[in-house]
Amino acid sequence: MADKRGGYDFHRSIATYDRADVVVIGGGPAGTAAAISAARCGRNVILLEKSAQLGGMGTLGNVSIFMPIGNVTGLYREIIREVLAEYLPEGHDTSIAPQYSPFLLRYYFNEKMKKEGVRVIYHTEFIGAVKEGERLQAVIASTREGLRAFEAAQFIDCTGDARVAIDAGVPYTSGREEDGLTQPMTLMFMMQNTGKPVVPILPEGCYRYEDVSELPQGRRLYWERNKDGQLLVNMTRVKGNGAKIEDINFAEAEALRQVFSVANYLQRNGFETYALAHVANQVGVRETNQIRGLYTLTEQDVVEGRRFADVVAQTNYEIDIHSPDGSKTTDERHVSGYDIPYRCMVPSELTNLLVAGRSISATHVAMSSMRVQPTCYALGQAAGIAASLALADGCDTRSVSIEKLHERLQAGDVRLYKPAAKA
Ligand SMILES: Cc1cc2nc3c(=O)[nH]c(=O)nc-3n(C[C@H](O)[C@H](O)[C@H](O)COP(=O)(O)OP(=O)(O)OC[C@H]3O[C@@H](n4cnc5c(N)ncnc54)[C@H](O)[C@@H]3O)c2cc1C
């Protein structure tokens, strides 16, 4: 029936497809780590992923590099050991920035989830939360068989956009405090050295860039893997918020136009033997929504290197803001290291929901530093343990024992190498 705004009330009876102790929504860095770590606590875990693969922006978006955070620890360390052993450092408190094959990582996660006993359900997109009071009862997802419900005692929102939390009524913000603008989107692509000159192609409607200043980022930004002649290119840039229908629609088409245009430029300027080899499945989204949790990580916390008693992740990744306003600049500022507290993942409105990954409670500047993959793995790992502890202790996620959380993190090979602040 149409309502006054021209919309519809939508009532349906939806069959429950399955239930688990913990349902994780979104299989990016945060979601994969959350699912594995909850499963390792002995929980029955279902992971819902809207695409056909795990790894999030790291595979789907072809990001293909782990940025350095000064702490190679926990599950992230395990991934390095199992996929990129040549980069594994001896100590935890160190920095690496390995480039990897997104195809290999995708394959690795499929196999890893089987070994860990996590049930992954692909092509399943969260669309709605079913609540009773402060408790999330089920999530409704669009599956290949239509709408289905998934029930759990604990839920972890790792959609990157805080989709579940927002639908369940958790307050959120987007982008810069002054105007709500988010970091731009980038469609990543790869070129391959063919060993012989290629004919540069420029499809109709693309741009013929002549100078670096004309490039979308105003700079050349790529990584070369000399051993296999592969060039990973991060040089497209489209203004907008990837959680908005019109912005992402525009970005998908415009970013692809830029891919062909940049590839053509590179083929005329230093990469004469390189052919376009792979374009990411979808435009990469850096920033959309941040929940308002029990604590909001701020620029000051990052700049002053604050420590917290309920620390769950430590990073020294820089402040890294690709300008949200359409200009070609990037605000990059060195950071010496800070803590991310558990409370950034905890919405105050619900008893059994955590939010891990880039959409935790953080300001625009703080998220620009915490958003990289190794940090998201660390947050996911902590969220999986916390959800399991809440179940074991019969408490809600707002009052999980930090002492036990730290013990379990340590048992999961996590080293928080800087002393935590006193409670
Ligand atoms: C262009 C670009 C370059 C970057 N460069 C680097 C870099 O060099 N190094 C680095 O470490 N980091 C980099 N980052 C940052 C990093 O990739 C992301 O911040 C990180 O992947 C976020 O992890 P996440 O798990 O929070 O979310 P995401 O990686 O966004 O994963 C979210 C997952 O949830 C799924 N999902 C979303 N909505 C739903 C739904 N409704 N139902 C079910 N599933 C859903 C998605 O399909 C996805 O698999 C870059 C990001 C971008 C966009």
The ligand as a Tripos MOL2 file, in Angstrom:
@<TRIPOS>MOLECULE
LIG
   53    58     1     0     0
SMALL
NO_CHARGES

@<TRIPOS>ATOM
      1 C1         40.9710    2.4430   -3.9650 C.3       1 LIG1
      2 C2         41.3740    1.9670   -2.6090 C.ar      1 LIG1
      3 C3         42.7130    1.7900   -2.3260 C.ar      1 LIG1
      4 C4         43.0880    1.3140   -1.0780 C.ar      1 LIG1
      5 N1         44.4150    1.0680   -0.8440 N.ar      1 LIG1
      6 C5         44.7530    0.3470    0.2460 C.ar      1 LIG1
      7 C6         46.0590   -0.1810    0.3490 C.ar      1 LIG1
      8 O1         46.9200    0.0430   -0.4980 O.2       1 LIG1
      9 N2         46.3280   -0.9690    1.4300 N.ar      1 LIG1
     10 C7         45.4030   -1.2340    2.4030 C.ar      1 LIG1
     11 O2         45.7270   -1.9690    3.3370 O.2       1 LIG1
     12 N3         44.1700   -0.6960    2.3280 N.ar      1 LIG1
     13 C8         43.8100    0.0450    1.2640 C.ar      1 LIG1
     14 N4         42.5380    0.5220    1.1230 N.ar      1 LIG1
     15 C9         41.5920    0.4090    2.2550 C.3       1 LIG1
     16 C10        41.0050   -0.9690    2.4750 C.3       1 LIG1
     17 O3         40.9720   -1.7330    1.2870 O.3       1 LIG1
     18 C11        39.5910   -0.9110    3.0490 C.3       1 LIG1
     19 O4         39.4200    0.1410    3.9280 O.3       1 LIG1
     20 C12        39.2940   -2.2320    3.7600 C.3       1 LIG1
     21 O5         39.1910   -3.2510    2.7810 O.3       1 LIG1
     22 C13        38.0180   -2.1550    4.5720 C.3       1 LIG1
     23 O6         37.7240   -3.4230    5.0830 O.3       1 LIG1
     24 P1         36.2670   -3.7580    5.5960 P.3       1 LIG1
     25 O7         36.2440   -5.2050    5.9040 O.co2     1 LIG1
     26 O8         35.8540   -2.7930    6.6300 O.co2     1 LIG1
     27 O9         35.2840   -3.4400    4.3520 O.3       1 LIG1
     28 P2         35.3350   -3.8540    2.8200 P.3       1 LIG1
     29 O10        36.6880   -4.2030    2.3520 O.co2     1 LIG1
     30 O11        34.6160   -2.7450    2.1200 O.co2     1 LIG1
     31 O12        34.4530   -5.1770    2.7670 O.3       1 LIG1
     32 C14        33.0630   -5.1460    2.9940 C.3       1 LIG1
     33 C15        32.4830   -6.4730    2.5020 C.3       1 LIG1
     34 O13        31.1000   -6.5120    2.8260 O.3       1 LIG1
     35 C16        30.3430   -6.8900    1.6920 C.3       1 LIG1
     36 N5         29.0250   -6.2400    1.8300 N.ar      1 LIG1
     37 C17        28.7500   -4.9300    1.7370 C.ar      1 LIG1
     38 N6         27.4380   -4.7090    1.9170 N.ar      1 LIG1
     39 C18        26.8810   -5.9390    2.1460 C.ar      1 LIG1
     40 C19        25.5530   -6.3650    2.3870 C.ar      1 LIG1
     41 N7         24.5210   -5.4890    2.4430 N.pl3     1 LIG1
     42 N8         25.3210   -7.7030    2.5700 N.ar      1 LIG1
     43 C20        26.3680   -8.5980    2.5090 C.ar      1 LIG1
     44 N9         27.6420   -8.2300    2.2530 N.ar      1 LIG1
     45 C21        27.9010   -6.9140    2.0910 C.ar      1 LIG1
     46 C22        31.1630   -6.3770    0.5210 C.3       1 LIG1
     47 O14        30.8510   -7.0570   -0.6930 O.3       1 LIG1
     48 C23        32.5880   -6.6410    0.9980 C.3       1 LIG1
     49 O15        32.9990   -7.9460    0.6970 O.3       1 LIG1
     50 C24        42.1110    1.0290   -0.0920 C.ar      1 LIG1
     51 C25        40.7610    1.2260   -0.3780 C.ar      1 LIG1
     52 C26        40.3910    1.6740   -1.6270 C.ar      1 LIG1
     53 C27        38.9380    1.8260   -1.9300 C.3       1 LIG1
@<TRIPOS>BOND
     1     1     2 1
     2     2     3 ar
     3     2    52 ar
     4     3     4 ar
     5     4     5 ar
     6     4    50 ar
     7     5     6 ar
     8     6     7 ar
     9     6    13 1
    10     7     8 2
    11     7     9 ar
    12     9    10 ar
    13    10    11 2
    14    10    12 ar
    15    12    13 ar
    16    13    14 ar
    17    14    15 1
    18    14    50 ar
    19    15    16 1
    20    16    17 1
    21    16    18 1
    22    18    19 1
    23    18    20 1
    24    20    21 1
    25    20    22 1
    26    22    23 1
    27    23    24 1
    28    24    25 2
    29    24    26 1
    30    24    27 1
    31    27    28 1
    32    28    29 2
    33    28    30 1
    34    28    31 1
    35    31    32 1
    36    32    33 1
    37    33    34 1
    38    33    48 1
    39    34    35 1
    40    35    36 1
    41    35    46 1
    42    36    37 ar
    43    36    45 ar
    44    37    38 ar
    45    38    39 ar
    46    39    40 ar
    47    39    45 ar
    48    40    41 1
    49    40    42 ar
    50    42    43 ar
    51    43    44 ar
    52    44    45 ar
    53    46    47 1
    54    46    48 1
    55    48    49 1
    56    50    51 ar
    57    51    52 ar
    58    52    53 1
@<TRIPOS>SUBSTRUCTURE
     1 LIG1         1 GROUP 0 **** ****
